[in-house]
Amino acid sequence: MFTMDVVIKNHLIPDDKRDELFEKHAQWIQENYDSGAFLLMGPYTTKEMTGLIIGQADSKVAIEAIAQADAFYPDYADYVINEFNINKINPKIAEIK
């Protein structure tokens, strides 16, 4: 399992590339969600252009490859990846919407 903090460097994105990159970023999220790599994700409410992804992959190399496939990689976003082990899952997680 892993967490991935994504911080988009919006101030560095050229205006003429912004829409295209955001569309490709959204496709990247959807593809990894559909494949089961991304299990839970969403934007932070306390800081613009940032988000958290919780997912699964076979190795840290695989997680890094997922990050490198994003349209914002490497120049327009920072990706902080941490692996973790699950000790408990509260059944109430099914109630989250």
mmCIF file as gemmi writes it, N, C-alpha and C atoms, coordinates in Angstrom:
data_model
loop_
_atom_site.group_PDB
_atom_site.id
_atom_site.type_symbol
_atom_site.label_atom_id
_atom_site.label_alt_id
_atom_site.label_comp_id
_atom_site.label_asym_id
_atom_site.label_entity_id
_atom_site.label_seq_id
_atom_site.pdbx_PDB_ins_code
_atom_site.Cartn_x
_atom_site.Cartn_y
_atom_site.Cartn_z
_atom_site.occupancy
_atom_site.B_iso_or_equiv
_atom_site.pdbx_formal_charge
_atom_site.auth_seq_id
_atom_site.auth_asym_id
_atom_site.pdbx_PDB_model_num
ATOM 1 N N . MET Axp A 1 ? 0.846 -1.175 0 1 0 ? 1 A 1
ATOM 2 C CA . MET Axp A 1 ? 0 0 0 1 0 ? 1 A 1
ATOM 3 C C . MET Axp A 1 ? 0.89 1.237 0 1 0 ? 1 A 1
ATOM 4 N N . PHE Axp A 2 ? 0.332 2.314 -0.524 1 0 ? 2 A 1
ATOM 5 C CA . PHE Axp A 2 ? 1.106 3.549 -0.548 1 0 ? 2 A 1
ATOM 6 C C . PHE Axp A 2 ? 0.196 4.758 -0.42 1 0 ? 2 A 1
ATOM 7 N N . THR Axp A 3 ? 0.797 5.838 0.04 1 0 ? 3 A 1
ATOM 8 C CA . THR Axp A 3 ? 0.17 7.148 -0.062 1 0 ? 3 A 1
ATOM 9 C C . THR Axp A 3 ? 1.011 7.959 -1.036 1 0 ? 3 A 1
ATOM 10 N N . MET Axp A 4 ? 0.348 8.796 -1.768 1 0 ? 4 A 1
ATOM 11 C CA . MET Axp A 4 ? 1.041 9.695 -2.688 1 0 ? 4 A 1
ATOM 12 C C . MET Axp A 4 ? 0.447 11.086 -2.499 1 0 ? 4 A 1
ATOM 13 N N . ASP Axp A 5 ? 1.27 12.005 -2.048 1 0 ? 5 A 1
ATOM 14 C CA . ASP Axp A 5 ? 0.877 13.405 -1.989 1 0 ? 5 A 1
ATOM 15 C C . ASP Axp A 5 ? 1.308 14.042 -3.303 1 0 ? 5 A 1
ATOM 16 N N . VAL Axp A 6 ? 0.362 14.686 -3.965 1 0 ? 6 A 1
ATOM 17 C CA . VAL Axp A 6 ? 0.654 15.35 -5.236 1 0 ? 6 A 1
ATOM 18 C C . VAL Axp A 6 ? 0.459 16.851 -5.039 1 0 ? 6 A 1
ATOM 19 N N . VAL Axp A 7 ? 1.49 17.616 -5.362 1 0 ? 7 A 1
ATOM 20 C CA . VAL Axp A 7 ? 1.43 19.075 -5.275 1 0 ? 7 A 1
ATOM 21 C C . VAL Axp A 7 ? 1.704 19.624 -6.67 1 0 ? 7 A 1
ATOM 22 N N . ILE Axp A 8 ? 0.673 20.163 -7.288 1 0 ? 8 A 1
ATOM 23 C CA . ILE Axp A 8 ? 0.81 20.713 -8.635 1 0 ? 8 A 1
ATOM 24 C C . ILE Axp A 8 ? 1.379 22.125 -8.54 1 0 ? 8 A 1
ATOM 25 N N . LYS Axp A 9 ? 2.417 22.373 -9.331 1 0 ? 9 A 1
ATOM 26 C CA . LYS Axp A 9 ? 3.079 23.685 -9.358 1 0 ? 9 A 1
ATOM 27 C C . LYS Axp A 9 ? 2.406 24.55 -10.425 1 0 ? 9 A 1
ATOM 28 N N . ASN Axp A 10 ? 1.2 24.984 -10.115 1 0 ? 10 A 1
ATOM 29 C CA . ASN Axp A 10 ? 0.366 25.698 -11.075 1 0 ? 10 A 1
ATOM 30 C C . ASN Axp A 10 ? 1.053 26.937 -11.634 1 0 ? 10 A 1
ATOM 31 N N . HIS Axp A 11 ? 1.854 27.599 -10.824 1 0 ? 11 A 1
ATOM 32 C CA . HIS Axp A 11 ? 2.528 28.833 -11.248 1 0 ? 11 A 1
ATOM 33 C C . HIS Axp A 11 ? 3.583 28.575 -12.327 1 0 ? 11 A 1
ATOM 34 N N . LEU Axp A 12 ? 4.001 27.323 -12.501 1 0 ? 12 A 1
ATOM 35 C CA . LEU Axp A 12 ? 5.003 26.993 -13.521 1 0 ? 12 A 1
ATOM 36 C C . LEU Axp A 12 ? 4.391 26.522 -14.838 1 0 ? 12 A 1
ATOM 37 N N . ILE Axp A 13 ? 3.111 26.209 -14.83 1 0 ? 13 A 1
ATOM 38 C CA . ILE Axp A 13 ? 2.467 25.655 -16.021 1 0 ? 13 A 1
ATOM 39 C C . ILE Axp A 13 ? 2.157 26.781 -17.001 1 0 ? 13 A 1
ATOM 40 N N . PRO Axp A 14 ? 2.664 26.682 -18.222 1 0 ? 14 A 1
ATOM 41 C CA . PRO Axp A 14 ? 2.344 27.705 -19.226 1 0 ? 14 A 1
ATOM 42 C C . PRO Axp A 14 ? 0.835 27.744 -19.485 1 0 ? 14 A 1
ATOM 43 N N . ASP Axp A 15 ? 0.3 28.939 -19.63 1 0 ? 15 A 1
ATOM 44 C CA . ASP Axp A 15 ? -1.14 29.098 -19.835 1 0 ? 15 A 1
ATOM 45 C C . ASP Axp A 15 ? -1.652 28.286 -21.015 1 0 ? 15 A 1
ATOM 46 N N . ASP Axp A 16 ? -0.869 28.209 -22.083 1 0 ? 16 A 1
ATOM 47 C CA . ASP Axp A 16 ? -1.327 27.507 -23.28 1 0 ? 16 A 1
ATOM 48 C C . ASP Axp A 16 ? -1.288 25.983 -23.13 1 0 ? 16 A 1
ATOM 49 N N . LYS Axp A 17 ? -0.706 25.47 -22.051 1 0 ? 17 A 1
ATOM 50 C CA . LYS Axp A 17 ? -0.648 24.023 -21.81 1 0 ? 17 A 1
ATOM 51 C C . LYS Axp A 17 ? -1.55 23.573 -20.66 1 0 ? 17 A 1
ATOM 52 N N . ARG Axp A 18 ? -2.066 24.534 -19.9 1 0 ? 18 A 1
ATOM 53 C CA . ARG Axp A 18 ? -2.783 24.219 -18.662 1 0 ? 18 A 1
ATOM 54 C C . ARG Axp A 18 ? -3.963 23.268 -18.885 1 0 ? 18 A 1
ATOM 55 N N . ASP Axp A 19 ? -4.868 23.597 -19.79 1 0 ? 19 A 1
ATOM 56 C CA . ASP Axp A 19 ? -6.06 22.769 -20.001 1 0 ? 19 A 1
ATOM 57 C C . ASP Axp A 19 ? -5.697 21.361 -20.458 1 0 ? 19 A 1
ATOM 58 N N . GLU Axp A 20 ? -4.765 21.269 -21.386 1 0 ? 20 A 1
ATOM 59 C CA . GLU Axp A 20 ? -4.34 19.96 -21.897 1 0 ? 20 A 1
ATOM 60 C C . GLU Axp A 20 ? -3.723 19.107 -20.788 1 0 ? 20 A 1
ATOM 61 N N . LEU Axp A 21 ? -2.863 19.699 -19.98 1 0 ? 21 A 1
ATOM 62 C CA . LEU Axp A 21 ? -2.212 18.95 -18.904 1 0 ? 21 A 1
ATOM 63 C C . LEU Axp A 21 ? -3.214 18.506 -17.847 1 0 ? 21 A 1
ATOM 64 N N . PHE Axp A 22 ? -4.164 19.373 -17.497 1 0 ? 22 A 1
ATOM 65 C CA . PHE Axp A 22 ? -5.169 18.983 -16.507 1 0 ? 22 A 1
ATOM 66 C C . PHE Axp A 22 ? -6.054 17.86 -17.037 1 0 ? 22 A 1
ATOM 67 N N . GLU Axp A 23 ? -6.379 17.899 -18.316 1 0 ? 23 A 1
ATOM 68 C CA . GLU Axp A 23 ? -7.172 16.82 -18.909 1 0 ? 23 A 1
ATOM 69 C C . GLU Axp A 23 ? -6.406 15.497 -18.86 1 0 ? 23 A 1
ATOM 70 N N . LYS Axp A 24 ? -5.134 15.528 -19.207 1 0 ? 24 A 1
ATOM 71 C CA . LYS Axp A 24 ? -4.309 14.312 -19.159 1 0 ? 24 A 1
ATOM 72 C C . LYS Axp A 24 ? -4.124 13.828 -17.723 1 0 ? 24 A 1
ATOM 73 N N . HIS Axp A 25 ? -4.006 14.753 -16.779 1 0 ? 25 A 1
ATOM 74 C CA . HIS Axp A 25 ? -3.885 14.395 -15.363 1 0 ? 25 A 1
ATOM 75 C C . HIS Axp A 25 ? -5.161 13.682 -14.895 1 0 ? 25 A 1
ATOM 76 N N . ALA Axp A 26 ? -6.317 14.214 -15.287 1 0 ? 26 A 1
ATOM 77 C CA . ALA Axp A 26 ? -7.593 13.585 -14.922 1 0 ? 26 A 1
ATOM 78 C C . ALA Axp A 26 ? -7.703 12.186 -15.53 1 0 ? 26 A 1
ATOM 79 N N . GLN Axp A 27 ? -7.23 12.015 -16.759 1 0 ? 27 A 1
ATOM 80 C CA . GLN Axp A 27 ? -7.228 10.689 -17.393 1 0 ? 27 A 1
ATOM 81 C C . GLN Axp A 27 ? -6.31 9.737 -16.642 1 0 ? 27 A 1
ATOM 82 N N . TRP Axp A 28 ? -5.143 10.222 -16.209 1 0 ? 28 A 1
ATOM 83 C CA . TRP Axp A 28 ? -4.187 9.425 -15.433 1 0 ? 28 A 1
ATOM 84 C C . TRP Axp A 28 ? -4.833 8.933 -14.14 1 0 ? 28 A 1
ATOM 85 N N . ILE Axp A 29 ? -5.529 9.834 -13.456 1 0 ? 29 A 1
ATOM 86 C CA . ILE Axp A 29 ? -6.225 9.447 -12.228 1 0 ? 29 A 1
ATOM 87 C C . ILE Axp A 29 ? -7.269 8.374 -12.532 1 0 ? 29 A 1
ATOM 88 N N . GLN Axp A 30 ? -8.09 8.602 -13.547 1 0 ? 30 A 1
ATOM 89 C CA . GLN Axp A 30 ? -9.162 7.659 -13.869 1 0 ? 30 A 1
ATOM 90 C C . GLN Axp A 30 ? -8.611 6.294 -14.278 1 0 ? 30 A 1
ATOM 91 N N . GLU Axp A 31 ? -7.575 6.276 -15.095 1 0 ? 31 A 1
ATOM 92 C CA . GLU Axp A 31 ? -6.981 5.005 -15.533 1 0 ? 31 A 1
ATOM 93 C C . GLU Axp A 31 ? -6.439 4.212 -14.351 1 0 ? 31 A 1
ATOM 94 N N . ASN Axp A 32 ? -5.785 4.893 -13.418 1 0 ? 32 A 1
ATOM 95 C CA . ASN Axp A 32 ? -5.231 4.194 -12.258 1 0 ? 32 A 1
ATOM 96 C C . ASN Axp A 32 ? -6.315 3.797 -11.265 1 0 ? 32 A 1
ATOM 97 N N . TYR Axp A 33 ? -7.391 4.541 -11.207 1 0 ? 33 A 1
ATOM 98 C CA . TYR Axp A 33 ? -8.551 4.154 -10.405 1 0 ? 33 A 1
ATOM 99 C C . TYR Axp A 33 ? -9.198 2.911 -11.012 1 0 ? 33 A 1
ATOM 100 N N . ASP Axp A 34 ? -9.418 2.943 -12.325 1 0 ? 34 A 1
ATOM 101 C CA . ASP Axp A 34 ? -10.049 1.811 -13.011 1 0 ? 34 A 1
ATOM 102 C C . ASP Axp A 34 ? -9.226 0.534 -12.9 1 0 ? 34 A 1
ATOM 103 N N . SER Axp A 35 ? -7.903 0.672 -12.895 1 0 ? 35 A 1
ATOM 104 C CA . SER Axp A 35 ? -7.031 -0.505 -12.819 1 0 ? 35 A 1
ATOM 105 C C . SER Axp A 35 ? -6.925 -1.06 -11.399 1 0 ? 35 A 1
ATOM 106 N N . GLY Axp A 36 ? -7.368 -0.282 -10.409 1 0 ? 36 A 1
ATOM 107 C CA . GLY Axp A 36 ? -7.274 -0.714 -9.022 1 0 ? 36 A 1
ATOM 108 C C . GLY Axp A 36 ? -6.021 -0.244 -8.315 1 0 ? 36 A 1
ATOM 109 N N . ALA Axp A 37 ? -5.163 0.484 -9.012 1 0 ? 37 A 1
ATOM 110 C CA . ALA Axp A 37 ? -3.951 1.003 -8.372 1 0 ? 37 A 1
ATOM 111 C C . ALA Axp A 37 ? -4.29 2.114 -7.378 1 0 ? 37 A 1
ATOM 112 N N . PHE Axp A 38 ? -5.241 2.987 -7.733 1 0 ? 38 A 1
ATOM 113 C CA . PHE Axp A 38 ? -5.686 4.055 -6.837 1 0 ? 38 A 1
ATOM 114 C C . PHE Axp A 38 ? -6.996 3.619 -6.193 1 0 ? 38 A 1
ATOM 115 N N . LEU Axp A 39 ? -7.019 3.561 -4.876 1 0 ? 39 A 1
ATOM 116 C CA . LEU Axp A 39 ? -8.189 3.089 -4.148 1 0 ? 39 A 1
ATOM 117 C C . LEU Axp A 39 ? -9.029 4.214 -3.566 1 0 ? 39 A 1
ATOM 118 N N . LEU Axp A 40 ? -8.367 5.271 -3.162 1 0 ? 40 A 1
ATOM 119 C CA . LEU Axp A 40 ? -9.028 6.379 -2.491 1 0 ? 40 A 1
ATOM 120 C C . LEU Axp A 40 ? -8.235 7.627 -2.835 1 0 ? 40 A 1
ATOM 121 N N . MET Axp A 41 ? -8.904 8.695 -3.221 1 0 ? 41 A 1
ATOM 122 C CA . MET Axp A 41 ? -8.166 9.898 -3.582 1 0 ? 41 A 1
ATOM 123 C C . MET Axp A 41 ? -9.046 11.118 -3.467 1 0 ? 41 A 1
ATOM 124 N N . GLY Axp A 42 ? -8.409 12.256 -3.359 1 0 ? 42 A 1
ATOM 125 C CA . GLY Axp A 42 ? -9.148 13.502 -3.349 1 0 ? 42 A 1
ATOM 126 C C . GLY Axp A 42 ? -8.24 14.674 -3.048 1 0 ? 42 A 1
ATOM 127 N N . PRO Axp A 43 ? -8.738 15.873 -3.349 1 0 ? 43 A 1
ATOM 128 C CA . PRO Axp A 43 ? -7.936 17.07 -3.098 1 0 ? 43 A 1
ATOM 129 C C . PRO Axp A 43 ? -7.944 17.427 -1.616 1 0 ? 43 A 1
ATOM 130 N N . TYR Axp A 44 ? -6.847 18.017 -1.175 1 0 ? 44 A 1
ATOM 131 C CA . TYR Axp A 44 ? -6.822 18.569 0.176 1 0 ? 44 A 1
ATOM 132 C C . TYR Axp A 44 ? -7.712 19.804 0.194 1 0 ? 44 A 1
ATOM 133 N N . THR Axp A 45 ? -8.39 20.029 1.287 1 0 ? 45 A 1
ATOM 134 C CA . THR Axp A 45 ? -9.249 21.212 1.41 1 0 ? 45 A 1
ATOM 135 C C . THR Axp A 45 ? -8.509 22.396 2.016 1 0 ? 45 A 1
ATOM 136 N N . THR Axp A 46 ? -7.302 22.152 2.504 1 0 ? 46 A 1
ATOM 137 C CA . THR Axp A 46 ? -6.551 23.203 3.184 1 0 ? 46 A 1
ATOM 138 C C . THR Axp A 46 ? -5.489 23.857 2.314 1 0 ? 46 A 1
ATOM 139 N N . LYS Axp A 47 ? -5.255 23.309 1.133 1 0 ? 47 A 1
ATOM 140 C CA . LYS Axp A 47 ? -4.231 23.873 0.256 1 0 ? 47 A 1
ATOM 141 C C . LYS Axp A 47 ? -4.608 23.595 -1.195 1 0 ? 47 A 1
ATOM 142 N N . GLU Axp A 48 ? -4.644 24.632 -1.993 1 0 ? 48 A 1
ATOM 143 C CA . GLU Axp A 48 ? -5.009 24.488 -3.402 1 0 ? 48 A 1
ATOM 144 C C . GLU Axp A 48 ? -3.976 23.675 -4.172 1 0 ? 48 A 1
ATOM 145 N N . MET Axp A 49 ? -4.454 22.983 -5.184 1 0 ? 49 A 1
ATOM 146 C CA . MET Axp A 49 ? -3.614 22.255 -6.14 1 0 ? 49 A 1
ATOM 147 C C . MET Axp A 49 ? -2.817 21.127 -5.482 1 0 ? 49 A 1
ATOM 148 N N . THR Axp A 50 ? -3.374 20.537 -4.436 1 0 ? 50 A 1
ATOM 149 C CA . THR Axp A 50 ? -2.73 19.411 -3.764 1 0 ? 50 A 1
ATOM 150 C C . THR Axp A 50 ? -3.758 18.316 -3.536 1 0 ? 50 A 1
ATOM 151 N N . GLY Axp A 51 ? -3.279 17.088 -3.453 1 0 ? 51 A 1
ATOM 152 C CA . GLY Axp A 51 ? -4.188 15.989 -3.188 1 0 ? 51 A 1
ATOM 153 C C . GLY Axp A 51 ? -3.477 14.783 -2.621 1 0 ? 51 A 1
ATOM 154 N N . LEU Axp A 52 ? -4.283 13.864 -2.133 1 0 ? 52 A 1
ATOM 155 C CA . LEU Axp A 52 ? -3.792 12.625 -1.545 1 0 ? 52 A 1
ATOM 156 C C . LEU Axp A 52 ? -4.364 11.448 -2.308 1 0 ? 52 A 1
ATOM 157 N N . ILE Axp A 53 ? -3.512 10.478 -2.574 1 0 ? 53 A 1
ATOM 158 C CA . ILE Axp A 53 ? -3.93 9.226 -3.207 1 0 ? 53 A 1
ATOM 159 C C . ILE Axp A 53 ? -3.496 8.093 -2.293 1 0 ? 53 A 1
ATOM 160 N N . ILE Axp A 54 ? -4.393 7.161 -2.038 1 0 ? 54 A 1
ATOM 161 C CA . ILE Axp A 54 ? -4.054 5.924 -1.336 1 0 ? 54 A 1
ATOM 162 C C . ILE Axp A 54 ? -4.257 4.807 -2.341 1 0 ? 54 A 1
ATOM 163 N N . GLY Axp A 55 ? -3.244 3.976 -2.482 1 0 ? 55 A 1
ATOM 164 C CA . GLY Axp A 55 ? -3.341 2.932 -3.488 1 0 ? 55 A 1
ATOM 165 C C . GLY Axp A 55 ? -2.491 1.73 -3.171 1 0 ? 55 A 1
ATOM 166 N N . GLN Axp A 56 ? -2.387 0.872 -4.175 1 0 ? 56 A 1
ATOM 167 C CA . GLN Axp A 56 ? -1.611 -0.351 -4.016 1 0 ? 56 A 1
ATOM 168 C C . GLN Axp A 56 ? -0.806 -0.616 -5.282 1 0 ? 56 A 1
ATOM 169 N N . ALA Axp A 57 ? 0.353 -1.193 -5.07 1 0 ? 57 A 1
ATOM 170 C CA . ALA Axp A 57 ? 1.234 -1.586 -6.174 1 0 ? 57 A 1
ATOM 171 C C . ALA Axp A 57 ? 2.164 -2.672 -5.652 1 0 ? 57 A 1
ATOM 172 N N . ASP Axp A 58 ? 2.799 -3.376 -6.569 1 0 ? 58 A 1
ATOM 173 C CA . ASP Axp A 58 ? 3.671 -4.488 -6.186 1 0 ? 58 A 1
ATOM 174 C C . ASP Axp A 58 ? 4.975 -4.047 -5.535 1 0 ? 58 A 1
ATOM 175 N N . SER Axp A 59 ? 5.422 -2.832 -5.842 1 0 ? 59 A 1
ATOM 176 C CA . SER Axp A 59 ? 6.718 -2.383 -5.33 1 0 ? 59 A 1
ATOM 177 C C . SER Axp A 59 ? 6.799 -0.864 -5.4 1 0 ? 59 A 1
ATOM 178 N N . LYS Axp A 60 ? 7.797 -0.31 -4.737 1 0 ? 60 A 1
ATOM 179 C CA . LYS Axp A 60 ? 8.007 1.139 -4.808 1 0 ? 60 A 1
ATOM 180 C C . LYS Axp A 60 ? 8.364 1.55 -6.233 1 0 ? 60 A 1
ATOM 181 N N . VAL Axp A 61 ? 9.083 0.704 -6.942 1 0 ? 61 A 1
ATOM 182 C CA . VAL Axp A 61 ? 9.408 0.988 -8.347 1 0 ? 61 A 1
ATOM 183 C C . VAL Axp A 61 ? 8.124 1.125 -9.165 1 0 ? 61 A 1
ATOM 184 N N . ALA Axp A 62 ? 7.164 0.253 -8.902 1 0 ? 62 A 1
ATOM 185 C CA . ALA Axp A 62 ? 5.885 0.316 -9.619 1 0 ? 62 A 1
ATOM 186 C C . ALA Axp A 62 ? 5.129 1.596 -9.277 1 0 ? 62 A 1
ATOM 187 N N . ILE Axp A 63 ? 5.171 1.992 -8.018 1 0 ? 63 A 1
ATOM 188 C CA . ILE Axp A 63 ? 4.514 3.232 -7.593 1 0 ? 63 A 1
ATOM 189 C C . ILE Axp A 63 ? 5.167 4.429 -8.285 1 0 ? 63 A 1
ATOM 190 N N . GLU Axp A 64 ? 6.487 4.439 -8.312 1 0 ? 64 A 1
ATOM 191 C CA . GLU Axp A 64 ? 7.205 5.537 -8.963 1 0 ? 64 A 1
ATOM 192 C C . GLU Axp A 64 ? 6.895 5.59 -10.453 1 0 ? 64 A 1
ATOM 193 N N . ALA Axp A 65 ? 6.754 4.438 -11.084 1 0 ? 65 A 1
ATOM 194 C CA . ALA Axp A 65 ? 6.404 4.4 -12.51 1 0 ? 65 A 1
ATOM 195 C C . ALA Axp A 65 ? 5.017 4.99 -12.736 1 0 ? 65 A 1
ATOM 196 N N . ILE Axp A 66 ? 4.106 4.732 -11.816 1 0 ? 66 A 1
ATOM 197 C CA . ILE Axp A 66 ? 2.767 5.321 -11.912 1 0 ? 66 A 1
ATOM 198 C C . ILE Axp A 66 ? 2.874 6.845 -11.852 1 0 ? 66 A 1
ATOM 199 N N . ALA Axp A 67 ? 3.63 7.362 -10.895 1 0 ? 67 A 1
ATOM 200 C CA . ALA Axp A 67 ? 3.794 8.818 -10.772 1 0 ? 67 A 1
ATOM 201 C C . ALA Axp A 67 ? 4.419 9.405 -12.031 1 0 ? 67 A 1
ATOM 202 N N . GLN Axp A 68 ? 5.404 8.726 -12.573 1 0 ? 68 A 1
ATOM 203 C CA . GLN Axp A 68 ? 6.111 9.229 -13.752 1 0 ? 68 A 1
ATOM 204 C C . GLN Axp A 68 ? 5.237 9.258 -14.999 1 0 ? 68 A 1
ATOM 205 N N . ALA Axp A 69 ? 4.114 8.549 -14.975 1 0 ? 69 A 1
ATOM 206 C CA . ALA Axp A 69 ? 3.204 8.543 -16.12 1 0 ? 69 A 1
ATOM 207 C C . ALA Axp A 69 ? 2.237 9.73 -16.104 1 0 ? 69 A 1
ATOM 208 N N . ASP Axp A 70 ? 2.225 10.503 -15.029 1 0 ? 70 A 1
ATOM 209 C CA . ASP Axp A 70 ? 1.339 11.66 -14.954 1 0 ? 70 A 1
ATOM 210 C C . ASP Axp A 70 ? 1.852 12.767 -15.87 1 0 ? 70 A 1
ATOM 211 N N . ALA Axp A 71 ? 0.933 13.497 -16.466 1 0 ? 71 A 1
ATOM 212 C CA . ALA Axp A 71 ? 1.292 14.583 -17.392 1 0 ? 71 A 1
ATOM 213 C C . ALA Axp A 71 ? 2.082 15.693 -16.707 1 0 ? 71 A 1
ATOM 214 N N . PHE Axp A 72 ? 1.907 15.868 -15.414 1 0 ? 72 A 1
ATOM 215 C CA . PHE Axp A 72 ? 2.615 16.917 -14.691 1 0 ? 72 A 1
ATOM 216 C C . PHE Axp A 72 ? 4.027 16.523 -14.291 1 0 ? 72 A 1
ATOM 217 N N . TYR Axp A 73 ? 4.365 15.245 -14.416 1 0 ? 73 A 1
ATOM 218 C CA . TYR Axp A 73 ? 5.696 14.761 -14.026 1 0 ? 73 A 1
ATOM 219 C C . TYR Axp A 73 ? 6.706 15.124 -15.096 1 0 ? 73 A 1
ATOM 220 N N . PRO Axp A 74 ? 7.906 15.532 -14.791 1 0 ? 74 A 1
ATOM 221 C CA . PRO Axp A 74 ? 8.455 15.867 -13.482 1 0 ? 74 A 1
ATOM 222 C C . PRO Axp A 74 ? 8.442 17.361 -13.182 1 0 ? 74 A 1
ATOM 223 N N . ASP Axp A 75 ? 8.133 18.17 -14.18 1 0 ? 75 A 1
ATOM 224 C CA . ASP Axp A 75 ? 8.351 19.617 -14.038 1 0 ? 75 A 1
ATOM 225 C C . ASP Axp A 75 ? 7.241 20.381 -13.332 1 0 ? 75 A 1
ATOM 226 N N . TYR Axp A 76 ? 6.016 19.872 -13.39 1 0 ? 76 A 1
ATOM 227 C CA . TYR Axp A 76 ? 4.882 20.667 -12.931 1 0 ? 76 A 1
ATOM 228 C C . TYR Axp A 76 ? 4.2 20.136 -11.675 1 0 ? 76 A 1
ATOM 229 N N . ALA Axp A 77 ? 4.78 19.132 -11.037 1 0 ? 77 A 1
ATOM 230 C CA . ALA Axp A 77 ? 4.217 18.629 -9.776 1 0 ? 77 A 1
ATOM 231 C C . ALA Axp A 77 ? 5.296 17.909 -8.981 1 0 ? 77 A 1
ATOM 232 N N . ASP Axp A 78 ? 5.092 17.882 -7.684 1 0 ? 78 A 1
ATOM 233 C CA . ASP Axp A 78 ? 5.932 17.087 -6.789 1 0 ? 78 A 1
ATOM 234 C C . ASP Axp A 78 ? 5.099 15.917 -6.291 1 0 ? 78 A 1
ATOM 235 N N . TYR Axp A 79 ? 5.729 14.78 -6.166 1 0 ? 79 A 1
ATOM 236 C CA . TYR Axp A 79 ? 5.068 13.554 -5.724 1 0 ? 79 A 1
ATOM 237 C C . TYR Axp A 79 ? 5.843 13.011 -4.529 1 0 ? 79 A 1
ATOM 238 N N . VAL Axp A 80 ? 5.18 12.908 -3.386 1 0 ? 80 A 1
ATOM 239 C CA . VAL Axp A 80 ? 5.8 12.333 -2.197 1 0 ? 80 A 1
ATOM 240 C C . VAL Axp A 80 ? 5.115 10.994 -1.954 1 0 ? 80 A 1
ATOM 241 N N . ILE Axp A 81 ? 5.893 9.928 -2.084 1 0 ? 81 A 1
ATOM 242 C CA . ILE Axp A 81 ? 5.353 8.571 -1.99 1 0 ? 81 A 1
ATOM 243 C C . ILE Axp A 81 ? 5.854 7.922 -0.705 1 0 ? 81 A 1
ATOM 244 N N . ASN Axp A 82 ? 4.924 7.343 0.023 1 0 ? 82 A 1
ATOM 245 C CA . ASN Axp A 82 ? 5.262 6.594 1.232 1 0 ? 82 A 1
ATOM 246 C C . ASN Axp A 82 ? 4.546 5.255 1.197 1 0 ? 82 A 1
ATOM 247 N N . GLU Axp A 83 ? 5.283 4.197 1.465 1 0 ? 83 A 1
ATOM 248 C CA . GLU Axp A 83 ? 4.678 2.874 1.571 1 0 ? 83 A 1
ATOM 249 C C . GLU Axp A 83 ? 4.246 2.655 3.014 1 0 ? 83 A 1
ATOM 250 N N . PHE Axp A 84 ? 3.172 1.889 3.19 1 0 ? 84 A 1
ATOM 251 C CA . PHE Axp A 84 ? 2.735 1.561 4.545 1 0 ? 84 A 1
ATOM 252 C C . PHE Axp A 84 ? 2.056 0.2 4.548 1 0 ? 84 A 1
ATOM 253 N N . ASN Axp A 85 ? 1.963 -0.373 5.741 1 0 ? 85 A 1
ATOM 254 C CA . ASN Axp A 85 ? 1.263 -1.638 5.949 1 0 ? 85 A 1
ATOM 255 C C . ASN Axp A 85 ? -0.045 -1.353 6.669 1 0 ? 85 A 1
ATOM 256 N N . ILE Axp A 86 ? -1.085 -2.035 6.268 1 0 ? 86 A 1
ATOM 257 C CA . ILE Axp A 86 ? -2.38 -1.882 6.927 1 0 ? 86 A 1
ATOM 258 C C . ILE Axp A 86 ? -2.419 -2.793 8.143 1 0 ? 86 A 1
ATOM 259 N N . ASN Axp A 87 ? -2.728 -2.215 9.292 1 0 ? 87 A 1
ATOM 260 C CA . ASN Axp A 87 ? -2.91 -3.002 10.51 1 0 ? 87 A 1
ATOM 261 C C . ASN Axp A 87 ? -4.383 -3.208 10.831 1 0 ? 87 A 1
ATOM 262 N N . LYS Axp A 88 ? -5.193 -2.211 10.511 1 0 ? 88 A 1
ATOM 263 C CA . LYS Axp A 88 ? -6.628 -2.295 10.786 1 0 ? 88 A 1
ATOM 264 C C . LYS Axp A 88 ? -7.387 -1.535 9.712 1 0 ? 88 A 1
ATOM 265 N N . ILE Axp A 89 ? -8.579 -2.028 9.395 1 0 ? 89 A 1
ATOM 266 C CA . ILE Axp A 89 ? -9.506 -1.316 8.513 1 0 ? 89 A 1
ATOM 267 C C . ILE Axp A 89 ? -10.838 -1.238 9.248 1 0 ? 89 A 1
ATOM 268 N N . ASN Axp A 90 ? -11.28 -0.05 9.529 1 0 ? 90 A 1
ATOM 269 C CA . ASN Axp A 90 ? -12.557 0.128 10.2 1 0 ? 90 A 1
ATOM 270 C C . ASN Axp A 90 ? -13.673 -0.147 9.204 1 0 ? 90 A 1
ATOM 271 N N . PRO Axp A 91 ? -14.643 -0.972 9.551 1 0 ? 91 A 1
ATOM 272 C CA . PRO Axp A 91 ? -15.745 -1.263 8.631 1 0 ? 91 A 1
ATOM 273 C C . PRO Axp A 91 ? -16.523 -0.017 8.214 1 0 ? 91 A 1
ATOM 274 N N . LYS Axp A 92 ? -16.418 1.053 8.987 1 0 ? 92 A 1
ATOM 275 C CA . LYS Axp A 92 ? -17.13 2.285 8.643 1 0 ? 92 A 1
ATOM 276 C C . LYS Axp A 92 ? -16.586 2.925 7.373 1 0 ? 92 A 1
ATOM 277 N N . ILE Axp A 93 ? -15.461 2.437 6.884 1 0 ? 93 A 1
ATOM 278 C CA . ILE Axp A 93 ? -14.92 2.997 5.641 1 0 ? 93 A 1
ATOM 279 C C . ILE Axp A 93 ? -15.918 2.845 4.497 1 0 ? 93 A 1
ATOM 280 N N . ALA Axp A 94 ? -16.736 1.822 4.557 1 0 ? 94 A 1
ATOM 281 C CA . ALA Axp A 94 ? -17.745 1.607 3.516 1 0 ? 94 A 1
ATOM 282 C C . ALA Axp A 94 ? -18.813 2.698 3.523 1 0 ? 94 A 1
ATOM 283 N N . GLU Axp A 95 ? -18.942 3.424 4.624 1 0 ? 95 A 1
ATOM 284 C CA . GLU Axp A 95 ? -19.942 4.481 4.743 1 0 ? 95 A 1
ATOM 285 C C . GLU Axp A 95 ? -19.443 5.826 4.225 1 0 ? 95 A 1
ATOM 286 N N . ILE Axp A 96 ? -18.154 5.937 3.945 1 0 ? 96 A 1
ATOM 287 C CA . ILE Axp A 96 ? -17.576 7.205 3.496 1 0 ? 96 A 1
ATOM 288 C C . ILE Axp A 96 ? -18.045 7.521 2.088 1 0 ? 96 A 1
ATOM 289 N N . LYS Axp A 97 ? -18.433 8.751 1.893 1 0 ? 97 A 1
ATOM 290 C CA . LYS Axp A 97 ? -18.842 9.192 0.553 1 0 ? 97 A 1
ATOM 291 C C . LYS Axp A 97 ? -18.231 10.517 0.234 1 0 ? 97 A 1
